[in-house]
Amino acid sequence: MTNDTWFIPAGSRPEAGWTDVVDGRIAGWAHTGLRTGSLVDGGELRLPAGAVERIVVPLAGSFEVTYDGAAGTGTQGLEGRGSVFDGPTDVLYLGSGTEARITGAGRVAVAEAPTAVVEPTTYTARQDVPVELRGAGQASRQVHNFGTPAALDAHKLIVCEVITPAGNWSSYPPHKHDTTVPGVESDLEEIYYYEAAVARGLDAPPEADPFALHRTYASDDRPIDEFRQVRSGDIALVPYGWHGPAVAAPGYDMYYLNVMAGPGPERVWDITDDPAHGWVRQAWGSESIDPRLPYGKDPVR
């Protein structure tokens, strides 16, 4: 069943200068959070101290983060990028118990996960972000793995971002991570923050309305049935269930920021494909990566 709890239209949960805030105050949501906000020169956004770890992700523009807490004290510049479609950005991980002030100009996202365990604050430069080209053919997409277990020491947070060229399918085949099966599947909530834009190289009229599609459906007796048209700033929550595809409409490139965390003791991202569709992975061996990729940086193929 469609449930408005699991879909957050852009600007529908503003708080303290932030455009949207997702956290445990949403019924049925406990392990992940997200803040999005916009700044002009002279403005600031604040992150209160608390039992939460965070990653500051510039979406567009450049920022300075002044932070203080158990994980360290200092000021870090984030050069950022022109848009989310310009390849990876530098990011800043803030350990639990850290308060911070963000200044600069542009749009910024902050991924969050509740934890009292303090990991060291860590800066990752743009050129050091691992870039992966995943899938093949019309399932080709570009993944920036700056917040995955192989790239970052965090306690709970798993974060990455994905660029999908116009007309391609992403988060595909549909998969789930809503139960704990050691070595097979991990139990993780997931946030999708979306943006869409006219595909690079196209000359669109002023009335163009970039959008993408998001799908979540039931994997067990917990009912969920979400099929949403999403636009820039919209947020889809996946508490459980099969999710995917996320589809970039023809004419429009799609971006999403993924934030994951769960109740398990191990920080790992193990998934199970929907058996009705997982077989499509076998076809990728005979297909090539979409030649429009990469956007902005040479990837690991």
Secondary structure, 3 states (H helix, E strand, C coil): CCCHHHEECCCCCCECCECEEECCCCCCCCCCEEEEEEECCCCEEEECCCCEEEEEEEEEEEEEEEEEECCEEEEEEEEEECCCCCCCCCEEEECCCEEEEEEEEEEEEEEEEECCCCCCCEEECHHHCCEEEECCHHHCEEEEEEECCCCCCCCCCEEEEEEECCCCEECCCCEECCCCECCCECCCEEEEEEEEEECCCCCCCCCCCCCEEEEEECCCCCCCEEEEEECCCCEEEECCCEEEEEEECCCEEEEEEEEEECCCCCCCCCCEECCCCHHHHHHHHHCCCCCCCCCCCCCEC
